């Protein structure tokens, strides 16, 4: 057994069908008296529902969260928080709402409760990202982690089937990279493999029956585990690629992760053989890249960067950005190899 360090800084987790009904209790436990609900325009009705559950402690719904957390949106949201005299927030929805709540926590120091409705798992992390000037700036700060996370499988019933599949693949990417993280340990390796297993099985079931209650619970359970891995370990080339492609070319977040994942695993396969064995075992496949590619085909998710809006003329620039700054990864970030990876992902070719 290799020596390792294991450190935990957990949020409080409230998990179960109907768990949203405990929102007021969680607000009271944190001592919050003026709570602003954050959500995206598409999830405004959900925000209203959360505000009603909070009752007189709600100061309204701010429904302007958008993908990739643009800096001007953050500034406007911080102004709204201050005008409302809020002492805390509830982030309800997917990654856009969670990202905005994290930015507010960083800029204004307000605690928040997360009520996720997708399987991305970002609510379990101290990671944040703000996009400005065409670049996505990321950081790590435990002040942006939610105080409480409420997982209610019933809230995922309105999740569009396509987004359910891609957000789940996004979460699997967190666990896959955690298995070869430079600061990994046996505890997070167990979480990662179990998270991949639970999510892959649940997503296959949901593809057949989108309303399957047990599968939705399993998917949230897997997302929680994968998010824990992401929040506590260093990610590698996969996340570097996805942050670059998403922030610089405004590509949809979950879809980028979905497309890139098999190619990133193929890039690192020879340099991280034990991680690949565990990923393949969790997927029930011969190899990790093959298993992820087969899972994507079974789920009907996007298979190429071209089909999600990546411009061909941007591939060289993306490769330059990826290798411009050091990033922990089992295999060095080699410009020619990264460019080849991007071309294959753009074409939807078999991972090499």
C-alpha positions in Angstrom: 0.0 0.0 0.0 1.4 3.4 -1.0 1.4 6.2 1.6 -1.4 8.7 1.2 -3.2 11.6 2.8 -6.9 11.6 3.2 -8.8 14.8 4.1 -12.5 15.5 4.2 -14.4 18.8 4.2 -18.0 17.7 3.7 -21.2 19.5 3.1 -24.3 18.3 5.0 -26.2 15.9 2.6 -30.0 15.5 2.8 -30.9 12.6 0.4 -34.2 11.0 -0.5 -37.5 11.2 -2.3 -39.3 14.4 -1.2 -36.2 15.7 0.5 -37.0 19.2 -0.8 -39.7 19.4 1.8 -36.8 19.8 4.4 -35.5 23.0 2.8 -37.0 25.4 5.4 -35.5 23.2 8.2 -32.1 23.5 6.5 -32.4 27.2 6.1 -33.3 27.6 9.8 -30.5 25.3 10.8 -28.0 27.7 9.1 -29.6 30.7 10.8 -30.6 32.3 7.5 -33.4 34.9 7.6 -33.3 36.5 4.1 -32.7 34.0 1.4 -32.5 34.7 -2.4 -33.2 31.7 -4.7 -30.9 31.4 -7.7 -31.9 29.6 -10.9 -31.7 29.8 -14.6 -34.4 31.3 -16.8 -35.5 27.8 -17.8 -35.9 26.7 -14.2 -37.7 29.8 -12.9 -40.8 27.8 -11.9 -38.6 25.5 -9.8 -37.1 28.7 -8.1 -40.7 29.8 -7.3 -41.3 26.4 -5.7 -38.2 26.7 -3.6 -39.2 30.2 -2.5 -42.6 29.0 -1.4 -41.0 26.2 0.6 -38.9 28.8 2.4 -41.9 31.0 3.0 -41.3 34.4 4.8 -37.6 33.9 4.8 -37.5 34.2 1.0 -36.6 37.5 -0.5 -37.4 36.4 -4.1 -36.1 34.5 -7.1 -33.2 35.6 -9.2 -33.5 33.7 -12.5 -30.6 34.8 -14.6 -28.0 32.1 -14.1 -26.4 31.0 -17.5 -23.9 28.6 -18.7 -20.1 29.2 -18.0 -20.8 31.9 -15.4 -20.0 35.1 -17.4 -18.4 37.8 -15.2 -21.1 40.4 -16.0 -23.8 38.0 -14.8 -21.9 37.5 -11.6 -21.6 41.3 -11.0 -25.3 41.8 -11.6 -26.2 38.9 -9.3 -24.0 40.3 -6.5 -25.7 43.7 -6.9 -29.1 41.9 -6.7 -28.0 40.1 -3.5 -27.0 43.3 -1.9 -30.1 45.2 -2.9 -32.2 42.4 -1.4 -30.3 42.4 1.8 -29.9 38.6 1.5 -27.8 36.7 4.1 -27.8 33.5 2.1 -28.9 31.8 -1.1 -30.5 28.6 -2.4 -29.2 27.4 -5.8 -31.8 25.3 -7.5 -31.2 23.6 -10.9 -28.1 22.5 -12.8 -24.5 23.7 -13.2 -25.4 27.2 -14.2 -27.2 27.9 -10.9 -24.5 26.1 -8.9 -21.8 28.1 -10.6 -23.5 31.4 -10.0 -24.1 30.6 -6.3 -20.4 29.7 -6.0 -19.3 33.0 -7.5 -21.6 34.9 -5.2 -20.2 33.0 -2.2 -16.7 34.0 -3.4 -17.5 37.6 -4.1 -20.0 38.4 -1.3 -19.2 35.7 1.3 -22.8 34.4 1.4 -23.5 30.7 2.3 -25.8 28.7 0.1 -27.8 25.6 0.0 -27.7 23.5 -3.2 -30.8 21.7 -4.7 -29.4 20.0 -7.8 -31.7 18.7 -10.5 -29.0 17.2 -12.8 -26.3 14.6 -12.3 -23.3 16.7 -12.9 -22.1 16.6 -9.3 -20.5 20.1 -9.3 -22.5 20.9 -6.1 -20.0 18.7 -4.1 -16.9 20.6 -5.1 -14.9 23.7 -4.0 -14.3 24.4 -7.7 -15.5 27.5 -9.4 -15.2 29.1 -12.8 -15.9 32.5 -14.2 -15.7 33.4 -17.9 -14.5 36.7 -19.1 -12.9 37.9 -22.4 -13.5 34.5 -24.0 -11.4 32.7 -21.3 -12.7 30.5 -18.5 -10.9 31.2 -15.3 -11.1 28.4 -12.7 -10.2 28.3 -9.1 -10.5 26.1 -5.9 -11.7 27.6 -2.7 -13.7 25.8 0.1 -15.6 29.0 0.7 -17.6 28.3 -2.4 -18.8 24.8 -1.3 -22.5 24.7 -0.3 -23.3 24.3 3.4 -26.0 21.8 2.6 -27.0 19.8 -0.5 -30.5 18.5 -0.9 -30.8 15.5 -3.3 -34.4 14.8 -4.2 -34.9 12.3 -7.1 -38.3 13.7 -7.8 -36.8 17.0 -8.9 -35.0 15.2 -11.7 -38.3 14.2 -13.3 -38.4 17.3 -15.4 -34.8 16.8 -16.6 -34.9 16.4 -20.4 -33.7 12.9 -21.4 -30.8 14.2 -23.4 -29.5 16.4 -20.6 -30.0 13.5 -18.1 -27.6 11.4 -20.2 -25.0 14.1 -20.8 -24.9 15.4 -17.2 -24.4 11.8 -16.1 -21.5 11.4 -18.5 -20.1 14.6 -17.1 -20.2 13.2 -13.6 -18.5 9.9 -14.8 -15.7 12.1 -16.2 -15.0 13.4 -12.7 -14.6 9.9 -11.2 -12.6 8.6 -14.2 -10.0 11.4 -13.8 -10.0 10.9 -10.0 -8.7 7.4 -10.5 -5.4 8.6 -11.9 -5.2 11.9 -9.9 -1.7 12.7 -8.5 -3.2 13.2 -5.1 -5.6 10.2 -5.2 -5.9 7.6 -2.4 -7.8 4.3 -1.9 -10.8 6.0 -0.3 -11.5 8.2 -3.3 -10.7 5.4 -5.7 -13.5 3.3 -4.1 -15.9 6.3 -4.4 -14.9 6.8 -8.1 -15.4 3.2 -9.2 -18.7 2.9 -7.3 -19.8 6.3 -8.7 -19.1 5.2 -12.3 -20.8 1.8 -11.8 -23.9 3.4 -10.2 -24.3 6.1 -12.8 -23.6 3.9 -15.9 -26.2 1.4 -14.7 -28.8 4.1 -13.8 -28.3 5.9 -17.1 -28.9 2.8 -19.1 -32.1 2.1 -17.2 -33.3 5.7 -17.6 -32.7 5.5 -21.3 -35.2 2.7 -21.4 -37.6 4.2 -18.8 -37.1 8.0 -18.2 -39.4 8.0 -15.1 -37.8 5.0 -13.3 -37.8 6.2 -9.7 -35.1 3.8 -8.4 -32.8 4.6 -11.3 -33.1 8.4 -10.7 -32.1 7.8 -7.1 -29.2 5.7 -8.2 -28.1 8.3 -10.6 -28.1 11.0 -7.9 -26.2 8.7 -5.6 -23.6 8.1 -8.3 -23.4 11.9 -9.1 -22.8 12.6 -5.4 -19.9 10.1 -5.3 -18.4 11.4 -8.5 -18.8 15.0 -7.3 -17.0 14.1 -4.1 -14.1 12.8 -6.1 -14.0 16.0 -8.3 -14.1 18.2 -5.2 -11.1 16.6 -3.4 -8.7 15.5 -6.1 -6.7 17.2 -8.9 -8.2 16.6 -12.4 -6.2 16.1 -15.6 -6.3 16.6 -19.3 -10.0 15.8 -19.7 -11.1 18.8 -17.5 -8.4 21.0 -19.0 -9.8 20.3 -22.5 -13.4 20.8 -21.5 -12.8 24.1 -19.7 -10.9 25.3 -22.7 -13.5 24.3 -25.3 -16.4 25.4 -23.2 -15.0 28.8 -22.1 -13.3 29.8 -25.3 -15.9 28.5 -27.8 -19.1 28.6 -25.7 -19.9 25.0 -26.2 -22.5 23.3 -24.0 -20.8 22.1 -20.8 -22.2 18.6 -20.3 -22.0 17.8 -24.0 -18.4 18.7 -24.2 -17.5 16.4 -21.3 -19.6 13.7 -22.9 -17.8 13.9 -26.3 -14.3 14.3 -25.0 -14.2 11.7 -22.3 -13.4 8.5 -24.3 -10.6 10.4 -26.1 -9.1 11.8 -22.9 -9.1 8.2 -21.5 -7.4 6.9 -24.6 -4.7 9.6 -24.3 -3.9 8.5 -20.8 -4.5 4.8 -21.1 -0.9 3.6 -21.3 0.2 6.0 -18.5 -2.5 5.0 -16.1 -3.2 1.3 -16.5 -4.6 0.6 -13.1 -7.1 3.4 -13.4 -8.2 2.1 -16.8 -8.8 -1.4 -15.3 -11.1 0.1 -12.6 -13.0 2.2 -15.1 -13.5 -0.8 -17.5 -14.6 -3.0 -14.5 -17.1 -0.4 -13.4 -18.5 -0.2 -17.0 -18.4 -4.0 -17.6 -16.2 -3.5 -20.7 -12.8 -4.7 -22.0 -11.1 -1.3 -21.9 -12.0 2.1 -20.5 -12.1 4.1 -23.8 -14.1 1.3 -25.5 -16.5 1.1 -22.5 -17.1 4.8 -22.5 -17.6 4.9 -26.2 -20.1 2.0 -26.0 -21.9 3.7 -23.1 -22.3 6.9 -25.2 -23.7 4.9 -28.1 -26.2 3.2 -25.9 -27.3 6.5 -24.4 -27.7 8.3 -27.7 -25.5 11.2 -26.7 -23.4 13.5 -29.0 -20.4 11.7 -30.3 -18.3 14.5 -31.9 -17.3 18.1 -31.3 -18.6 19.0 -34.7 -22.2 18.1 -33.8 -22.2 20.3 -30.7 -20.9 23.4 -32.5 -17.1 23.4 -32.4 -15.7 25.3 -35.4 -13.0 23.3 -37.2 -10.8 26.4 -37.5 -10.6 26.6 -33.7 -8.9 23.2 -33.2 -5.4 24.6 -33.5 -6.1 27.5 -31.1 -7.7 25.1 -28.6 -4.6 22.8 -28.7 -2.4 25.9 -28.1 -4.5 26.9 -25.1 -4.5 23.5 -23.5 -0.7 23.1 -23.5 0.0 26.7 -22.6 -0.1 26.2 -18.9 1.1 23.2 -16.7 -1.6 20.8 -15.6 -1.3 17.6 -13.6 -1.8 14.6 -15.9 -0.3 11.0 -16.0 1.0 11.7 -19.6 2.6 15.0 -20.5 0.5 17.4 -22.5 2.2 17.1 -25.9 0.9 19.6 -28.5 0.9 17.2 -31.5 -0.9 14.5 -29.5 -3.4 16.9 -28.1 -4.1 18.3 -31.5 -4.7 14.7 -32.8 -7.0 14.0 -29.9 -9.1 17.1 -30.7 -9.3 16.2 -34.4 -10.5 12.7 -33.6 -13.1 14.1 -31.1 -14.2 16.7 -33.8 -14.7 13.9 -36.4 -16.2 11.4 -33.9 -13.5 8.9 -34.9 -12.6 5.9 -32.8 -10.3 7.0 -29.8 -6.7 6.2 -30.5 
